[in-house]
């Protein structure tokens, strides 16, 4: 977070919501974003409803759009389109199958029949027990004169108050651990080792909830000597949230801070 950001959310109906975002930056150009979200009638859970259409456009005319649709009870589809001004940058299509104890997903990124290029990503996750999930990912890419694939194995263990994950592949390994100490304190650590770059990074983060004060504080520290924190404060009875953030990179001797106001 840096500079000044103003976010205004407006629910036009139970299905339609718009968001205006103004960001005045000191490091890059300032911008404005308009976001519109439509949510359909078919709701499977408090966080899932179909169909869902999301569109975001900035002041330069660049567009990010997503369409999510429930084809069948177990099959979900998603289409993503991204443009930079008048040029298409990304077009992506996803298909997901959710079984009783497994999930399979296939993604096609920027498929082009004329140039015979495509990026395909396949995921599969299987619940071995009620707490242990094992699976893998395969990334295949093809373009004129180049073709290759990368396979990654993944595992996730979920306990009552903590979650641990591990991904191992050709390029390295990634491990994470999340622990919910109580209703107020949550902590997490992350370790990533890249064998091709011969580099290892470590990050630690925490979240402190103060419901009586209507405040949430998040902090982080990583192996690149970067320290940061964000404080969010709700201002009842107004529908306003104030966020203050600051980040300091000791290694590069860089510091930036900012605040944002969220209305709605």
Buried (B, 14 or more C-beta within 10 A) or exposed (E): BBBBBBBEBEEEEEEEBBBBBBBBBEEEEEBBBEBBBBBBEEEEEEEEBBBBBBBBBBEEEBBBBBBBBBEEEEEBBBEBBBBEEEEEEEBBBBBBBBEEEEBBBBBBBBBEEEEEBBBBBBBBBBBEEEEEBBBBBBBBBBEEEEEEEEEBEBBBBBEEEBBBBBBBBEEBBBBBBBBBEEEEEBBBBBBBBEEEEEEEEEBBBBBBBEEEEEBBBBBBBBBEEBBBBBBBBBEEEEEEBBBBBBBBBEEEEEEBBBBBBBBB
